[in-house]
Amino acid sequence: MTVVHPIARAWITTGGTGAQNYDEFADDAEITAIIEANPHSALAIEMPHRAPESLGGSFLDSLPAAAARLAEAKADGSYTPAERVLVLYRISSPVDDPAYGVFAMVDTDQISTRRDEPGLVIRNEDVFIAKVRERVALAEAVGHLLSPVLLLQTGRGEELHAALAASVDAAGAPAATDIDPSGRTHAIWLLGPGPEQDRIRELAGGGELVVADGNHRSLAAQTGELPRFLAVITTPASVTIQPYNRLVTELTAAPDELLDRLRAAGARVEPLADRAAVPSEGGTVQLYLGGRGYAVALPAGPGGGLENLDHALVERIVLRDALGLDPGDKRIVYVGGDYPASWLTGEVDAGRAELAVLIAPVTVDDFVAVNLAREKMPRKSTWFTPKARAGLVLAELGRDA
């Protein structure tokens, strides 16, 4: 028996609704600009308080507008319904090998967050509970799930990859396509009941599934007591991990004082000849503040392992100890790999931030190993690419498979 199921009632885009996920942005103004340029984007439903006409209102106060937008999109033909389907998914670009996945529903009671908790779905990161509450409220207000949780199939990943590639090749023209800001083409195909659907379901659920993206959405499914959540199940060969950096918009200490505090904590701080960049490997982070770049080797603690990953050291030594900032402080901006180092340092130069922290990316192999050991990654430490698009496939809630 697999934990992966067809979507009982799906709503499939007919074009123009695809969007970056709500948490892919470092600047809220970008969200407003995208919604203004494309009011039919799923982003207008997922982030209704960022729509131009709702600016200044709260997320909760904007939920009726979100429900109205989704109802309008379904009524005007922006989505078409489908019953009991899996949805094959391919992401392609001129420079990268294709990435494959499948939209499906996954049993919420299979989520495991610690070693002694049974379950085939491993969630690996700490989350911000305020974001979880927003996702719960959105699902209740609109009655659908719009953004999938990205799951890595770790047990039968190679088999699943080959099967999805073969199914896509045999499927003919896609049901819909969408092009993201990086120029990747996202294409989807419907797979109805039958032996092929059963085979894909078995492979997709054939080993432990690791939450690669969507930790908040998976916890929202639990908090909202949803029996199943919408997921894209993909393969290790389909993804890479990009850097996940930090900006601090307002320092609690002068630049020289911050550096002195880091030295006093045991860090080795060396000025850089060039501007700060993302380190090629772990062990040293780079800081940019006051118009200068610094290579900083943070002191490892006695615990070893995850506590000494670069992201954990930055959270503990730089943000908490040296600056007195809790990870959820609004002065900390978590910036994914879609934003290059030049963008982060440019934010500091422009005065919109006072500190950029650049951190080497985690490897896919290390990420999988940590999760299979049921250990917990530092929050906001893995930026998987390519990202699954929101709004291509919706799952209507309250339907039995």
N, C-alpha and C positions, 0 to 999 in steps of 0.2 A: 504494500500500500504506500503510495507516494504522498508527500506533503504538498505537492504542486497540483493545482487544479485549473481547469479552464475558467475563464471569466463568464459568469452566468449571464450577465447582460452588459456588454461592452458598448461604448460609443466611440466610433472610429472617426478621426478627422477626415474631412473632405478637402482640407487645404487651408492654410493660413492661421491655424490655431497653435502651432508648435511654438515653444518658448524655452528659454533657459529656466532651470529650476529656481525657485524663489530664493535659495540660499547661495546662489552663484555670484552675487554682486558685492563689491566692496563699497559702492556708493549708491545710496537710495535714489539719487537723482537719475541714475541710469535706468532704473526700473520705470520711473515716471516717463522718461523719454521714449522707452520702448512701447509702453502702453499707449502713449499719445500717437506714435507712428502706426501702431497696429492695435486698435481697440478690441479686435477679435482674438488677440493673443490670450492663451491660458493664463498668462501672467496677470492679466487684469482681474481674473477670478481668484488667483492664489494670493495676490497682494493688493486687495481692493483699496486699502487706505493709501496706496501710492499712485492710484489713478489720478489724473489731473483734477478731476472734479471733486475728489475726496480728500485732497491734501489738507492737513490740519486735523482731520478726524482720526479717531482711534481705529485699530484693527477690528475690534468687536462691533463698533458702531457702523462699520462699512460692510459687514457681512450680508445684510439684505441686498445691497447693490451687487455683491458677488453672486448671490443666488439668482438675481434677475438677469445678470449677464449670461450665466450658464443656460438658463431657460431660453433666453433669446437665441443663443448660439445653436441650441438643439432645434428650435422652431424654424430658424432660417436656413437650415440645411448645412450648417458648418460641421455637424456631426451626423453620422448615420448609425443606427443600432445594429448589433450582431449578437447572436445567442450562442452560449457555450463554446467559446473560441479561445484558443491560444493565438497569440499574434507574434509571428516571426519578425525579427528585427535585425537590420544590417546597417552599420554605419561605415561609410567609405569615403575616401579622399584620394586625390591624385598622388599623394606621397606616402601614405601608410597602408599596411595590409588591412583588409576589412575586419571590423569587429562584429561579433554576432551575439545575439541574445534572444530571449523570448519573454513577452509579456504574459503574466499568469497571476493567479491568486495563490497565496501561500498561507498555511495555517498559522495563526497568531500564537497559538499555545505551544508552538515549537521553538519560540524564541528563548534562548539561553544566554544569561549574562554572567554566569559564574560556573566554576568547576562542578559544583554539586547540584546544579540545576539541569535536568535533562532537556534535550531538545536538539533539533538538527539545524536551527538557525542561530548563528552566533552573532550577537551584537557586541561590539568591541570598544566603544568609546563612551566616555562621559558626555552628557548632553546638558543643554541649557533648558531648564524646565519651562521657562516662559514661552520658548518656541514650541515646545510640545503642546502646551495648552492652546496656542493659536491653531496648530494643525488639527487638534480635536474639535475645536469650535468651528473651523472651516468645514470639516467633513460633515458635522451635524447640520450646518446651515445649508450646504449645497447638495447633500445626499449622494455625493460621488467622490471618488479618489482620482486626482488629476496627475500627481507626480508619483512615479514608482520608486520603490526602494531597490537599489542596485545590489544584487546578491551574486557572489562568486561561488560557482560550483567547484568544490575542491576535490571531490572524490572521483568524478567521472568527467572532468573538464575537457580532456582531449577528445573523448567520445562525443560529448555534447557539441563541441566545436565543429567536428567533422559532420555530425548529423544536421546541425543547423545550416551549415554551408551547403550541404547537398539538398536539403529541403528548399532553401531559397533558390538555388539554381534551377530546381524543377518547378518552381511555383509560378513562373511567368511574370507578367507585369505586376508591380506592387499596387496595393490598394491606395497608398498615398506616399508622397515623399515630402521632405522638408529639408531646407539648407540652413545650417546654423552659422553664427557669426565667424567661425573659423573656416568656413567653406566646406565642411563635411556634409555629405548627403545622408539623411536618415530616411530609410525606406522600411515599410511594414507590409506584411502579407497575412491574411487570415488563414487559420488552420482549424477547420471544423472537426466534429467528432469522427473518430475512426482509428484504424490501426496506427497511422502516422502520428496523430495527436497523442495516442497512448504511449508510443515509443519516445517521443520528445518529453512527455511528462515524466516517464520513468527515468530517463537520463538526467533531466533537470533536477529531479529530487533524489538522485542516486548517491549522494554523499552529503557531507556537512556543507551548509551554505553560510557564507560569511557576509555580513552587512558591510559592503564597500562604500556605499553612499546612501544616506537616508536613515541615519541613526535616530533622528528626531521623529521621522515619519513612522518608523517601526515601533517606537515607544508610544507614539500617539495611537496606533492601532490597539496596543495593550490598554492604554489609559481609557480609550473610548470604548473598550470591550467589543471590538470588532472581531468576528471569528476568523476573518482572513484579511490580508492586506495585498495591495497591488504591488507587484515586483517585476523587474526585468532581471532574469537570471542569465548571467553571462559566464565567460570562461577566463581563466588567468591569461590565456594567450590574446585576449581581446582588449586588455587594459594595461595602462601604465600609471605610475604614481608620479605626479608633478609636485614641486615644492608647495608647502603651505606656510606662508609667511605672516608676519604681524606688523601692523602700524600702531603706534601710540599717538593719539592726537594731541595729548597734553601731558607733559612730563611733570612729575611731582618733585623733581630735583633738577638742578642745572646740569648741562652735559658733563662738565668736568667732575661734578660731585657724583653723578651716576657712575662714571668710569672709576672713580676712586672707590666707591662702594663695591663695585665688582672686583677690583683688585684686592680689597680688604677681605672679600669672601673667598679668595683663593684663585680667582680667574687670571689668566694670562691675557693681557690686552696689548695688541700691537697695531700701530697706525698702518693704514694701507696706502700704497702709492697711488692707486686708482680708486674710483668710486666703488662702493660696496656692490657685491654680486652674490648670487646664490652659490654656496660652496659645492664643490663637485662630490664631496663625500662627507660623512658625518664626523663629529669630533670637534669641530670649530664652527661657530656661527659668525655672521658678519653683521655689524651694527652701522647705521648711518644716522648721524645727528650732528647738528651744528656745522653742516657743510663738510664733514669729514667722515671717512670710512674707517672701521676698525675690525680686525680679526680677533675674536674672543674665544678662547678655550675655557669653557666653564668647568669648574671642579666637580668631579664625579663624587657621589655620595657612597656610603658603605653598602647600600642595599643591592647595587648592581642591577643588571637587567633593564626592565622597562623604566625604572626610576631614573636611569641615567641616559635615556634617549634624549637627543638634543631638544625635542619639543618639550619634554618634561623638565629639563634643566632650565630652559628659557622661562617656562611658567613659574617655576619655583624660585630661581635665583634672580632673574632679571625683573620679572613682573611683580612677583609677590614680595620678595625680600628687599630688593633694591628700590623698587618704586611703590610698594605698598598697594598694589592693584590686585583685586580679585579677578579670576579669569572671565567673569561675566561683566566686568566693568565696561561701561559704554565708551570709555576712552581707548579701549583695545579694539582694533579692527582686524579680523581674520581674513587674510587675502590669499585666495587660491592661485594655482599655477597659471591661470589664464592671464594674469597680470604679471608682466616681466619685472625684473629688478629695476629697470629704468623708470617704470611707472611708480614704484614705491619710493625710490629716492627723489623722483620728481615731486611727489606729494610733500615730502619734507622741504625741498627747496622752495616750493610754492607757499609754504606756511600752513598748509592744511593738516599737516602732521608734524610732530617733533622728533619722532624716532621711527626708523625702519629696522626690523629684525629679519634677517634672511637666513633660512635654515635649509640644509640639504634634504632632499626627499627620501622618504622611506622606500625600501625596495619591495616589490610585490612578494617575493619569496619570504622576506622577513615578516611582512604583514600577515601572510597566511600562517606562518609558523606560530606567531604570537597568538593568533586567534584559535588555532587548533589546540594550543595549550591552555585555552580558556583564560588568557591573561588580557588585560585591558589597556588599549592604546591611550596615550595622552589625547585630550580633546583637540579637535581640529588639527590633526597631524597628517592626514592622508587626503590628497586631492586627486581622485581618480579621473583619468581621461581615457577615451571620450565619454562625455556625460550623456546619459539618456535624456531625451527631450521630454518636457512636460507637455501635456495637452494633445499628444498623438493618439493615445488610447486612454479612455476613462473607464472606470469600473463603477457601475451603479450599485449603491449599497442597498441592503435589505433583500437581496435575491439569493436564493439557494442555487448551488451549482447543479 
